[in-house]
């Protein structure tokens, strides 16, 4: 265990979806640290991480971290 924590984890079909929530409008790779640590720890059991933010852009920060505005998801 790394000591990093994600905000939420949704389990479905034996897979885990880690979710991080940030109050930034411009998410950066540094905002995905906990998601990356979670995926490293849980391996193939974990899906790509979801980073929710306050901005308006939907983008892949890296191949396994999708940054999305919270209001587009809820």
N, C-alpha and C positions, 0 to 999 in steps of 0.2 A: 504494500500500500504506500502511496506517495504523499498522502496528507491533503491532496487536492480534492475538492468536492464540486460536483455539478449541482445545479439548482433542483432538477427533476430527472427522474428516470421512468420511462414508460416501458413496461414489459408486455410484449405481444408475440404470440407464436414462438416463444422460446428465444426471442431476440430482444435486445435492450436498446432503447432510444435515449441517449443522454441529451439533456437540454440545459443550456446556460442562458441566463437572462442578464443583460447589461443595460445600463441607462445611458448609453452613448448612441449618437446618431451616425457615427462613423466607426463601425467595428474594425478592429485590427487583429492581426494574428495573435498578438499578446493577450487579447480577450478570450482566446480559445484554449488557453493553457490547461484548464481543468478538463475540457472536452478531450484534448489530446492525451492527457494522463489517463482518463477513464478508458479510452479506446485502447491504449497500450496495455492496461491492466486486464481488460475483459476480452481482448482479441476479437475473433470472428463472431463472438456472441453479440458484440456491440455494433449497431448500425452507425452510419455517418452521424456526427454530432450536429445538433441544431442550436445556433446561437441567435437568440431573439434580441432585438435592439429597437431603439426609438426612431431610427431613421426611415428612409423610404426605399433603399436599394435592397434588392435580392441578389446575392452573389455567393459564389463558392470562394471562401477564403483560402481553402486548400482542398484537395480532392475528397477529404473526409469531414469537412466542416462547412455547413451551409449557414450563411448569415441571412436572416430574414426579419423584416419589420414585424413586431409582435402583432400589429393590427391586421396583417395579411394572413396570419395563422389562426387567430381566434375568431 
